[in-house]
Amino acid sequence: MKKTRTYSPYALEAARILGTEVARARRERRWTHKDLAARAGITPTTLRKVESGAPTVGLGTAFEVAALVGVRLFDVDAKGLSEVATRSRDRLALLPQRVRKPEGSVKDDF
């Protein structure tokens, strides 16, 4: 029996937007589904899923296709993406590596 997965409306809309942008950029370059799929190393069917915003497509696959057609991720260019990654890693380093559930209840009735 196939397990069904639910996605938030936000995630679904983000996938649709990315797919629409990929389709637009591909058409601007006058590339066929077959052309872009070959460049990305995927099947034309998978590319159609990316362009339709299917949330089941692998994240790496969707990002690779977007990069091939020049769709900017996180609204920054390649140099800006590196800066975003560095800031994100720096912020993550300030947080504990492990998260545990607190023991007992918090008494905050001062």
Backbone as JSON Lines, residues from 0, in Angstrom:
{"i":0,"aa":"M","n":[0.84,-1.17,0.0],"ca":[0.0,0.0,0.0],"c":[0.89,1.24,0.0]}
{"i":1,"aa":"K","n":[0.6,2.16,-0.89],"ca":[1.4,3.37,-1.02],"c":[1.03,4.35,0.09]}
{"i":2,"aa":"K","n":[2.05,4.89,0.72],"ca":[1.84,5.85,1.8],"c":[1.62,7.24,1.2]}
{"i":3,"aa":"T","n":[0.58,7.93,1.64],"ca":[0.33,9.27,1.13],"c":[0.97,10.29,2.06]}
{"i":4,"aa":"R","n":[1.44,11.36,1.47],"ca":[2.11,12.42,2.22],"c":[1.32,13.7,2.0]}
{"i":5,"aa":"T","n":[1.12,14.46,3.05],"ca":[0.44,15.74,2.9],"c":[1.48,16.86,2.96]}
{"i":6,"aa":"Y","n":[1.21,17.93,2.27],"ca":[2.11,19.09,2.23],"c":[1.32,20.33,2.6]}
{"i":7,"aa":"S","n":[1.99,21.27,3.23],"ca":[1.34,22.52,3.6],"c":[1.04,23.33,2.34]}
{"i":8,"aa":"P","n":[0.05,24.19,2.4],"ca":[-0.23,25.06,1.25],"c":[0.98,25.91,0.86]}
{"i":9,"aa":"Y","n":[1.76,26.34,1.84],"ca":[2.95,27.14,1.57],"c":[3.96,26.35,0.73]}
{"i":10,"aa":"A","n":[4.21,25.1,1.12],"ca":[5.16,24.26,0.39],"c":[4.67,23.96,-1.02]}
{"i":11,"aa":"L","n":[3.38,23.7,-1.16],"ca":[2.82,23.43,-2.48],"c":[2.94,24.65,-3.4]}
{"i":12,"aa":"E","n":[2.64,25.82,-2.85],"ca":[2.72,27.04,-3.65],"c":[4.18,27.33,-4.04]}
{"i":13,"aa":"A","n":[5.12,27.11,-3.13],"ca":[6.53,27.32,-3.43],"c":[6.99,26.39,-4.55]}
{"i":14,"aa":"A","n":[6.55,25.14,-4.52],"ca":[6.91,24.19,-5.58],"c":[6.31,24.61,-6.91]}
{"i":15,"aa":"R","n":[5.06,25.1,-6.88],"ca":[4.42,25.56,-8.12],"c":[5.14,26.78,-8.69]}
{"i":16,"aa":"I","n":[5.55,27.7,-7.83],"ca":[6.26,28.9,-8.29],"c":[7.59,28.51,-8.92]}
{"i":17,"aa":"L","n":[8.33,27.63,-8.26],"ca":[9.61,27.18,-8.81],"c":[9.4,26.51,-10.16]}
{"i":18,"aa":"G","n":[8.39,25.67,-10.26],"ca":[8.09,24.99,-11.52],"c":[7.72,25.95,-12.63]}
{"i":19,"aa":"T","n":[6.92,26.95,-12.3],"ca":[6.53,27.95,-13.29],"c":[7.75,28.74,-13.78]}
{"i":20,"aa":"E","n":[8.62,29.1,-12.86],"ca":[9.83,29.84,-13.23],"c":[10.75,28.99,-14.1]}
{"i":21,"aa":"V","n":[10.87,27.71,-13.8],"ca":[11.69,26.81,-14.61],"c":[11.1,26.71,-16.01]}
{"i":22,"aa":"A","n":[9.79,26.53,-16.12],"ca":[9.13,26.43,-17.43],"c":[9.33,27.71,-18.24]}
{"i":23,"aa":"R","n":[9.16,28.85,-17.58],"ca":[9.34,30.13,-18.27],"c":[10.76,30.28,-18.79]}
{"i":24,"aa":"A","n":[11.74,30.01,-17.94],"ca":[13.15,30.15,-18.34],"c":[13.51,29.17,-19.45]}
{"i":25,"aa":"R","n":[12.98,27.95,-19.38],"ca":[13.25,26.96,-20.43],"c":[12.71,27.43,-21.76]}
{"i":26,"aa":"R","n":[11.49,27.94,-21.75],"ca":[10.87,28.41,-23.0],"c":[11.59,29.63,-23.55]}
{"i":27,"aa":"E","n":[12.04,30.53,-22.67],"ca":[12.8,31.7,-23.12],"c":[14.07,31.29,-23.85]}
{"i":28,"aa":"R","n":[14.67,30.19,-23.41],"ca":[15.89,29.67,-24.05],"c":[15.57,28.81,-25.27]}
{"i":29,"aa":"R","n":[14.28,28.6,-25.51],"ca":[13.8,27.77,-26.62],"c":[14.34,26.34,-26.53]}
{"i":30,"aa":"W","n":[14.37,25.82,-25.3],"ca":[14.78,24.44,-25.08],"c":[13.52,23.59,-24.94]}
{"i":31,"aa":"T","n":[13.56,22.39,-25.5],"ca":[12.45,21.46,-25.34],"c":[12.6,20.74,-23.99]}
{"i":32,"aa":"H","n":[11.54,20.04,-23.6],"ca":[11.65,19.22,-22.39],"c":[12.81,18.24,-22.52]}
{"i":33,"aa":"K","n":[12.92,17.66,-23.69],"ca":[13.96,16.66,-23.94],"c":[15.35,17.28,-23.79]}
{"i":34,"aa":"D","n":[15.54,18.52,-24.32],"ca":[16.84,19.19,-24.23],"c":[17.25,19.41,-22.77]}
{"i":35,"aa":"L","n":[16.36,20.02,-22.0],"ca":[16.7,20.33,-20.6],"c":[16.84,19.06,-19.77]}
{"i":36,"aa":"A","n":[15.99,18.08,-20.02],"ca":[16.09,16.82,-19.28],"c":[17.44,16.16,-19.52]}
{"i":37,"aa":"A","n":[17.91,16.19,-20.76],"ca":[19.21,15.6,-21.08],"c":[20.33,16.35,-20.36]}
{"i":38,"aa":"R","n":[20.25,17.68,-20.34],"ca":[21.27,18.48,-19.64],"c":[21.28,18.19,-18.14]}
{"i":39,"aa":"A","n":[20.1,17.95,-17.58],"ca":[19.99,17.71,-16.15],"c":[20.22,16.25,-15.77]}
{"i":40,"aa":"G","n":[20.24,15.36,-16.76],"ca":[20.42,13.94,-16.48],"c":[19.18,13.3,-15.88]}
{"i":41,"aa":"I","n":[18.01,13.79,-16.29],"ca":[16.75,13.24,-15.8],"c":[15.87,12.92,-17.0]}
{"i":42,"aa":"T","n":[14.73,12.3,-16.75],"ca":[13.8,11.99,-17.84],"c":[12.9,13.19,-18.1]}
{"i":43,"aa":"P","n":[12.38,13.3,-19.33],"ca":[11.41,14.37,-19.6],"c":[10.2,14.32,-18.67]}
{"i":44,"aa":"T","n":[9.81,13.14,-18.25],"ca":[8.68,13.01,-17.31],"c":[9.0,13.67,-15.98]}
{"i":45,"aa":"T","n":[10.21,13.48,-15.48],"ca":[10.61,14.11,-14.23],"c":[10.65,15.63,-14.4]}
{"i":46,"aa":"L","n":[11.13,16.09,-15.53],"ca":[11.15,17.53,-15.78],"c":[9.73,18.09,-15.8]}
{"i":47,"aa":"R","n":[8.79,17.37,-16.38],"ca":[7.4,17.83,-16.39],"c":[6.86,17.93,-14.97]}
{"i":48,"aa":"K","n":[7.27,17.0,-14.11],"ca":[6.85,17.05,-12.7],"c":[7.43,18.29,-12.02]}
{"i":49,"aa":"V","n":[8.7,18.61,-12.3],"ca":[9.31,19.81,-11.74],"c":[8.51,21.03,-12.18]}
{"i":50,"aa":"E","n":[8.22,21.12,-13.47],"ca":[7.52,22.28,-14.02],"c":[6.08,22.38,-13.55]}
{"i":51,"aa":"S","n":[5.47,21.27,-13.21],"ca":[4.09,21.32,-12.72],"c":[4.03,21.59,-11.22]}
{"i":52,"aa":"G","n":[5.2,21.59,-10.57],"ca":[5.24,21.87,-9.14],"c":[4.95,20.67,-8.27]}
{"i":53,"aa":"A","n":[5.2,19.48,-8.78],"ca":[4.96,18.27,-7.99],"c":[5.92,18.25,-6.8]}
{"i":54,"aa":"P","n":[5.39,18.16,-5.58],"ca":[6.25,18.2,-4.39],"c":[7.04,16.91,-4.16]}
{"i":55,"aa":"T","n":[6.79,15.89,-4.97],"ca":[7.47,14.62,-4.78],"c":[8.82,14.54,-5.49]}
{"i":56,"aa":"V","n":[9.14,15.55,-6.3],"ca":[10.43,15.56,-7.0],"c":[11.53,15.85,-5.99]}
{"i":57,"aa":"G","n":[12.67,15.21,-6.16],"ca":[13.79,15.42,-5.26],"c":[14.24,16.88,-5.25]}
{"i":58,"aa":"L","n":[14.6,17.36,-4.08],"ca":[15.01,18.75,-3.93],"c":[16.24,19.06,-4.78]}
{"i":59,"aa":"G","n":[17.2,18.16,-4.77],"ca":[18.41,18.37,-5.57],"c":[18.1,18.43,-7.05]}
{"i":60,"aa":"T","n":[17.19,17.6,-7.5],"ca":[16.79,17.6,-8.91],"c":[16.15,18.92,-9.29]}
{"i":61,"aa":"A","n":[15.22,19.39,-8.47],"ca":[14.53,20.65,-8.75],"c":[15.51,21.82,-8.75]}
{"i":62,"aa":"F","n":[16.44,21.85,-7.8],"ca":[17.42,22.94,-7.74],"c":[18.39,22.88,-8.91]}
{"i":63,"aa":"E","n":[18.76,21.68,-9.33],"ca":[19.69,21.55,-10.47],"c":[19.04,22.05,-11.75]}
{"i":64,"aa":"V","n":[17.79,21.69,-11.97],"ca":[17.07,22.14,-13.15],"c":[16.95,23.67,-13.12]}
{"i":65,"aa":"A","n":[16.63,24.22,-11.96],"ca":[16.52,25.68,-11.82],"c":[17.85,26.35,-12.13]}
{"i":66,"aa":"A","n":[18.93,25.79,-11.64],"ca":[20.25,26.36,-11.9],"c":[20.6,26.31,-13.38]}
{"i":67,"aa":"L","n":[20.24,25.23,-14.05],"ca":[20.56,25.08,-15.47],"c":[19.87,26.14,-16.33]}
{"i":68,"aa":"V","n":[18.67,26.54,-15.95],"ca":[17.95,27.54,-16.75],"c":[18.12,28.95,-16.2]}
{"i":69,"aa":"G","n":[18.87,29.09,-15.11],"ca":[19.16,30.41,-14.58],"c":[18.13,30.99,-13.63]}
{"i":70,"aa":"V","n":[17.3,30.15,-13.04],"ca":[16.34,30.64,-12.05],"c":[17.09,30.87,-10.75]}
{"i":71,"aa":"R","n":[17.0,32.1,-10.25],"ca":[17.7,32.46,-9.02],"c":[16.97,31.9,-7.81]}
{"i":72,"aa":"L","n":[17.71,31.23,-6.96],"ca":[17.15,30.68,-5.74],"c":[17.44,31.63,-4.59]}
{"i":73,"aa":"F","n":[16.54,31.78,-3.68],"ca":[16.68,32.66,-2.53],"c":[16.88,34.11,-2.95]}
{"i":74,"aa":"D","n":[16.45,34.44,-4.16],"ca":[16.49,35.8,-4.69],"c":[17.89,36.42,-4.66]}
{"i":75,"aa":"V","n":[18.89,35.6,-4.88],"ca":[20.27,36.1,-4.96],"c":[20.99,35.42,-6.11]}
{"i":76,"aa":"D","n":[22.05,36.06,-6.59],"ca":[22.86,35.45,-7.64],"c":[23.82,34.44,-7.01]}
{"i":77,"aa":"A","n":[24.71,33.86,-7.81],"ca":[25.61,32.82,-7.31],"c":[26.5,33.33,-6.16]}
{"i":78,"aa":"K","n":[27.03,34.53,-6.29],"ca":[27.88,35.09,-5.23],"c":[27.05,35.33,-3.97]}
{"i":79,"aa":"G","n":[25.86,35.87,-4.15],"ca":[24.98,36.13,-3.01],"c":[24.56,34.85,-2.32]}
{"i":80,"aa":"L","n":[24.37,33.79,-3.09],"ca":[23.99,32.5,-2.51],"c":[25.09,31.99,-1.59]}
{"i":81,"aa":"S","n":[26.35,32.2,-1.97],"ca":[27.47,31.8,-1.13],"c":[27.46,32.58,0.19]}
{"i":82,"aa":"E","n":[27.13,33.86,0.12],"ca":[27.06,34.68,1.33],"c":[25.91,34.24,2.23]}
{"i":83,"aa":"V","n":[24.77,33.92,1.63],"ca":[23.62,33.43,2.4],"c":[23.99,32.12,3.1]}
{"i":84,"aa":"A","n":[24.69,31.24,2.39],"ca":[25.09,29.96,2.97],"c":[26.04,30.17,4.15]}
{"i":85,"aa":"T","n":[26.98,31.09,4.0],"ca":[27.93,31.38,5.08],"c":[27.22,31.93,6.31]}
{"i":86,"aa":"R","n":[26.31,32.9,6.1],"ca":[25.55,33.47,7.22],"c":[24.71,32.39,7.91]}
{"i":87,"aa":"S","n":[24.11,31.53,7.12],"ca":[23.27,30.47,7.68],"c":[24.1,29.5,8.52]}
{"i":88,"aa":"R","n":[25.27,29.13,8.01],"ca":[26.16,28.23,8.78],"c":[26.64,28.9,10.06]}
{"i":89,"aa":"D","n":[26.95,30.19,9.99],"ca":[27.4,30.92,11.18],"c":[26.3,30.97,12.24]}
{"i":90,"aa":"R","n":[25.07,31.22,11.82],"ca":[23.95,31.26,12.77],"c":[23.69,29.88,13.36]}
{"i":91,"aa":"L","n":[23.81,28.84,12.55],"ca":[23.6,27.48,13.03],"c":[24.67,27.09,14.06]}
{"i":92,"aa":"A","n":[25.9,27.57,13.86],"ca":[26.99,27.25,14.78],"c":[26.74,27.81,16.18]}
{"i":93,"aa":"L","n":[25.93,28.83,16.31],"ca":[25.64,29.43,17.6],"c":[24.61,28.63,18.4]}
{"i":94,"aa":"L","n":[23.93,27.72,17.74],"ca":[22.89,26.92,18.41],"c":[23.46,25.58,18.86]}
{"i":95,"aa":"P","n":[22.83,24.97,19.87],"ca":[23.31,23.66,20.31],"c":[23.19,22.62,19.19]}
{"i":96,"aa":"Q","n":[24.12,21.66,19.19],"ca":[24.08,20.63,18.16],"c":[22.97,19.63,18.39]}
{"i":97,"aa":"R","n":[22.63,19.42,19.66],"ca":[21.56,18.47,19.97],"c":[20.43,19.22,20.66]}
{"i":98,"aa":"V","n":[19.22,18.8,20.37],"ca":[18.05,19.38,21.02],"c":[17.36,18.26,21.77]}
{"i":99,"aa":"R","n":[17.12,18.5,23.05],"ca":[16.45,17.51,23.89],"c":[15.18,18.11,24.47]}
{"i":100,"aa":"K","n":[14.24,17.26,24.73],"ca":[13.01,17.72,25.37],"c":[13.35,18.1,26.81]}
{"i":101,"aa":"P","n":[12.77,19.19,27.31],"ca":[13.05,19.59,28.69],"c":[12.49,18.56,29.67]}
{"i":102,"aa":"E","n":[13.21,18.39,30.76],"ca":[12.76,17.46,31.79],"c":[11.86,18.2,32.76]}
{"i":103,"aa":"G","n":[10.73,17.63,33.07],"ca":[9.8,18.26,34.02],"c":[9.11,19.45,33.4]}
{"i":104,"aa":"S","n":[8.4,20.15,34.23],"ca":[7.68,21.32,33.75],"c":[8.39,22.59,34.19]}
{"i":105,"aa":"V","n":[8.2,23.62,33.43],"ca":[8.8,24.91,33.75],"c":[7.91,25.65,34.71]}
{"i":106,"aa":"K","n":[8.48,26.15,35.8],"ca":[7.69,26.9,36.78],"c":[7.95,28.38,36.54]}
{"i":107,"aa":"D","n":[6.97,29.01,35.94],"ca":[7.16,30.41,35.6],"c":[6.11,31.3,36.3]}
{"i":108,"aa":"D","n":[5.66,30.89,37.47],"ca":[4.68,31.68,38.22],"c":[5.41,32.48,39.3]}
{"i":109,"aa":"F","n":[5.97,33.57,38.91],"ca":[6.79,34.39,39.82],"c":[5.97,35.14,40.8]}
